[in-house]
Amino acid sequence: MIKKIHSLLLFSFTAAGFHAQNAVPAYQSRVDMVSEKNIVNNLKEFEGLGIKTTGSKENNNAFNWIKNKYLSYGFTEDQISEDPFKMGKVESKNLIITKKGTVQPDKYIIICGHFDSINGPGVNDNGSGTTIIMEAARILKDVPTDYSIKFIHFSGEEQGLKGSKHYVDNVVYKDNVRQFDIKLVFNLDQVGGKKGLFHDTVYCDEDQGGSSKNNKASTDATKELMKYVTLYSPLKAAVDPAEDTDYISFEKKGEVITGFFEYLRSELPHTPDDTFANTDTRYVFNIGKATLGALQHFAQASVVNEKK
């Protein structure tokens, strides 16, 4: 991901009114299940897959690695779909895992991020988002949610959002007809920070451009996301303009978007040094907690703890 730096006023989310709300106990118990060990191991494995340039053998190996993770979590083949696309002579695939809701099964929360990389293994950009999405799916697999959830891993992001654009144009809006209802698109990209920096804040991305018709809904969703950061993780939250990553393919069709991006920006993405050793795994773990807390609220997960 290449994200422009803006001179807009950014604010930390510390409003007393939002801190007054308590975490939902069942949601908190699941957040406590986020495994730092899983995240660390998955980031190491992601690094070992090499440079995942779209269309490369390494990219395809990463796709299969992610798919096999979902199968190991207990997702079935009929919950998993592939969205192949071409960029000239280059071929790649997006991976979509669908968990059906119990109350509004035809309305979806999409949580997404890309797995392709350039010039390096891409542990921060975007192994960090990839591993968090997988960890959230692992924990929520058997948790009833009112809304359906699609866990999506895009390829082709680094070449100009090619994978997400293909998915939106050919699956979500097949023949320019919207095929299913999306409540919210929640994207994670470059949330690994840089080892050695003090990471205590995460950016929450708000739609401030494009069509104005979906900006207010994005603002509302982003405010909610900021609240959940402070409820379910030790991090603070700040707002940032949404841009230059896969949610933009949805935004251009009028969908409501939000997402996470690291607050202290690492200069290592798109270089050979975007490695496990240079990634702040504790930061990824904390954003994982915030992600799972937020996703449960967005999808309206069961507030009853499951029997063990």
C-alpha positions in Angstrom: 0.0 0.0 0.0 1.2 3.5 -0.8 -0.6 6.0 1.5 -0.2 9.7 1.0 0.7 11.9 4.0 -1.9 14.6 4.7 -1.6 17.8 6.7 -5.2 17.5 7.9 -5.9 17.8 11.6 -5.8 14.3 13.2 -7.2 13.7 16.6 -6.8 11.1 19.3 -10.0 9.4 20.4 -10.2 10.2 24.0 -13.7 11.6 24.4 -15.0 10.8 27.9 -18.5 9.9 26.6 -17.1 7.0 24.5 -15.0 5.7 27.3 -18.0 5.5 29.5 -19.3 2.5 27.6 -18.2 -0.9 28.8 -17.0 -3.8 26.7 -19.6 -6.6 26.1 -18.4 -9.4 28.4 -18.9 -12.2 25.8 -17.1 -10.1 23.2 -14.2 -9.4 25.6 -13.9 -13.1 26.4 -13.4 -13.8 22.7 -11.0 -10.9 22.3 -9.0 -12.5 25.1 -8.7 -15.6 22.8 -6.6 -13.6 20.3 -3.3 -15.5 20.4 -0.1 -13.6 20.1 1.6 -17.0 19.5 -0.6 -17.6 16.5 0.0 -14.2 15.1 3.8 -14.5 15.5 3.9 -18.0 14.0 1.7 -16.9 11.1 3.8 -13.8 10.4 6.9 -16.0 10.3 5.3 -18.5 8.0 4.1 -15.6 5.8 7.6 -14.3 5.6 8.9 -17.7 4.6 6.6 -17.7 1.5 8.9 -15.1 -0.1 8.1 -12.1 -2.3 4.4 -12.5 -3.3 4.3 -10.5 -6.5 0.9 -10.9 -8.1 1.0 -13.8 -10.6 4.1 -15.4 -9.1 4.6 -18.9 -7.8 5.1 -17.3 -4.4 1.8 -15.4 -4.7 0.0 -18.6 -5.5 1.7 -20.4 -2.6 0.5 -17.7 -0.3 -3.0 -18.1 -1.6 -2.9 -21.8 -0.9 -1.3 -21.2 2.6 -4.2 -18.9 3.6 -6.8 -21.3 2.2 -5.3 -24.2 4.1 -5.4 -22.1 7.3 -9.2 -21.7 7.0 -9.6 -25.4 6.3 -7.6 -26.1 9.5 -9.9 -23.8 11.4 -12.9 -25.9 10.4 -14.3 -23.9 7.5 -15.6 -26.1 4.8 -15.0 -26.1 1.0 -18.5 -24.8 0.4 -17.7 -21.7 2.6 -14.6 -20.9 0.5 -14.7 -19.4 -3.0 -12.0 -18.2 -5.3 -12.2 -15.2 -7.6 -9.6 -15.6 -10.4 -8.6 -12.5 -12.4 -6.0 -11.5 -15.0 -3.7 -8.5 -15.4 -2.6 -8.8 -19.0 -0.9 -12.2 -19.1 -0.6 -12.4 -15.3 -3.1 -14.6 -13.5 -4.0 -14.5 -9.8 -6.9 -15.1 -7.4 -8.7 -13.6 -4.5 -9.9 -15.8 -1.6 -13.3 -15.3 -0.1 -14.6 -17.2 3.0 -18.3 -16.7 3.9 -19.8 -17.2 7.3 -23.6 -16.9 7.2 -25.5 -14.8 9.6 -28.5 -16.0 11.7 -30.8 -13.0 11.5 -29.9 -11.1 8.3 -27.9 -13.7 6.3 -28.2 -11.7 3.1 -26.5 -8.6 4.5 -22.7 -8.7 4.9 -19.9 -7.3 6.8 -16.7 -7.6 4.7 -13.4 -7.7 6.5 -10.6 -7.6 4.0 -6.9 -7.1 3.2 -4.4 -7.9 0.5 -1.7 -10.7 0.7 0.4 -9.7 -2.3 3.7 -7.9 -1.9 6.5 -6.3 -3.9 10.3 -6.2 -3.5 10.1 -8.1 -0.2 8.1 -10.6 1.8 5.6 -7.9 2.9 5.3 -8.9 6.6 4.0 -5.5 7.5 2.4 -4.7 4.1 0.3 -6.8 4.4 1.1 -10.0 6.3 0.0 -8.0 9.4 -3.6 -7.5 8.1 -3.7 -11.0 6.7 -2.8 -12.7 9.9 -5.3 -10.6 11.9 -8.2 -11.5 9.6 -7.3 -15.1 9.8 -7.2 -15.0 13.6 -10.5 -13.2 13.8 -12.0 -15.9 11.5 -10.6 -18.7 13.7 -12.2 -17.3 16.8 -15.5 -16.4 15.3 -16.0 -19.6 13.2 -18.7 -21.1 15.5 -20.0 -17.8 17.0 -23.5 -16.9 15.8 -23.6 -13.4 14.2 -26.8 -11.6 13.1 -25.1 -10.5 9.9 -23.1 -12.6 7.5 -19.3 -12.0 7.4 -17.0 -12.3 4.4 -13.3 -12.7 5.2 -11.6 -11.7 2.0 -7.9 -11.8 1.0 -7.1 -9.8 -2.1 -4.2 -10.1 -4.6 -3.1 -7.5 -7.0 -3.4 -4.6 -4.5 0.1 -3.4 -5.1 -0.5 -3.0 -8.9 -3.4 -0.7 -8.4 -6.2 -2.5 -6.4 -6.6 -5.0 -9.3 -7.9 -7.9 -7.3 -10.5 -5.9 -5.3 -11.6 -4.0 -8.4 -12.2 -7.3 -10.2 -14.1 -8.7 -7.2 -16.3 -5.6 -6.9 -17.0 -5.3 -10.7 -17.5 -9.0 -11.4 -18.9 -10.5 -8.2 -20.5 -7.8 -6.1 -21.8 -5.9 -9.1 -22.0 -8.5 -11.7 -23.3 -7.0 -15.0 -23.6 -3.7 -13.0 -26.3 -5.2 -10.8 -25.6 -5.4 -7.1 -25.6 -9.1 -6.1 -25.7 -8.8 -2.4 -26.2 -6.2 0.4 -23.1 -4.9 2.1 -23.5 -3.3 5.5 -19.8 -2.3 5.9 -16.3 -2.9 4.4 -13.6 -3.0 7.1 -10.1 -3.1 5.6 -6.8 -3.8 7.3 -3.6 -2.8 5.5 -0.1 -2.2 6.9 -0.8 -2.5 10.6 2.5 -4.0 11.7 4.4 -0.9 12.6 8.2 -0.9 12.9 10.1 -2.7 15.6 11.8 -0.2 18.0 9.1 2.5 17.7 6.6 3.2 20.4 3.2 2.1 18.9 0.3 3.1 21.1 -2.1 4.5 18.5 -3.8 3.2 15.3 -5.4 5.2 12.5 -9.0 4.5 11.8 -9.7 5.3 8.1 -12.7 7.5 7.3 -14.2 8.2 3.8 -13.6 11.9 3.2 -13.7 11.8 -0.6 -15.4 10.1 -3.6 -19.1 10.2 -3.6 -20.5 12.3 -0.7 -23.5 10.0 -0.3 -21.5 7.4 1.7 -19.3 9.8 3.6 -21.6 10.3 6.6 -22.2 6.6 7.1 -18.4 6.0 6.9 -17.8 8.8 9.5 -20.4 7.1 11.8 -18.8 3.7 11.3 -15.3 5.1 11.9 -16.4 6.7 15.1 -17.7 3.4 16.2 -14.4 1.7 15.2 -12.5 4.2 17.3 -14.7 3.5 20.2 -14.0 -0.3 19.9 -10.3 0.3 19.7 -10.3 1.9 23.2 -12.8 -0.7 24.6 -11.0 -3.9 23.5 -7.3 -2.9 23.2 -4.7 -0.8 25.0 -4.4 1.4 21.9 -5.6 4.9 21.3 -7.3 5.8 18.0 -6.9 8.6 15.5 -8.8 9.4 12.3 -7.2 9.4 8.9 -8.6 9.8 5.4 -9.4 6.6 3.6 -7.3 6.1 0.4 -5.1 3.9 -1.7 -6.1 0.4 -0.6 -8.7 -2.2 -1.3 -11.7 -0.5 0.3 -11.6 2.1 -2.4 -12.8 -0.4 -5.0 -16.0 -0.7 -2.9 -16.2 3.1 -2.1 -16.3 3.9 -5.8 -19.6 1.9 -5.9 -21.1 3.8 -3.0 -20.4 1.2 -0.3 -19.6 2.3 3.3 -16.0 1.8 4.3 -13.6 2.0 7.3 -10.3 0.4 8.2 -7.0 0.3 10.1 -3.6 1.7 9.2 -0.5 2.1 11.3 -0.2 5.5 13.1 3.6 5.8 13.1 4.5 5.0 9.5 7.2 2.5 8.6 9.3 3.3 5.6 10.1 -0.4 5.0 7.0 -1.6 3.0 7.9 -2.3 -0.7 11.5 -3.0 0.3 13.4 -6.2 1.1 13.5 -5.1 4.7 9.7 -5.5 5.2 10.5 -8.6 7.3 9.4 -10.3 10.5 12.5 -9.0 12.4 11.5 -5.4 11.6 7.8 -5.7 12.5 6.3 -4.9 15.9 4.4 -8.1 16.6 2.9 -6.8 19.8 1.3 -3.9 17.9 -0.2 -6.5 15.4 -1.5 -8.4 18.4 -3.1 -5.3 19.9 -4.7 -4.3 16.6 -5.9 -7.9 16.4 -7.8 -7.4 19.7 -9.3 -4.2 18.5 -10.3 -5.8 15.2 -12.1 -8.7 16.9 -13.9 -6.4 19.3 -15.1 -4.2 16.4 -16.0 -7.1 14.1 -18.3 -8.6 16.8 -20.1 -5.3 17.1 -20.4 -4.7 13.4 -21.7 -8.2 12.7 -23.7 -8.3 16.0 -22.2 -11.4 17.4 -23.9 -13.4 20.1 -23.6 -11.9 23.5 -23.8 -15.3 25.2 -20.6 -17.2 25.8 -20.5 -20.6 24.2 -20.3 -23.7 26.3 -16.8 -25.1 26.4 
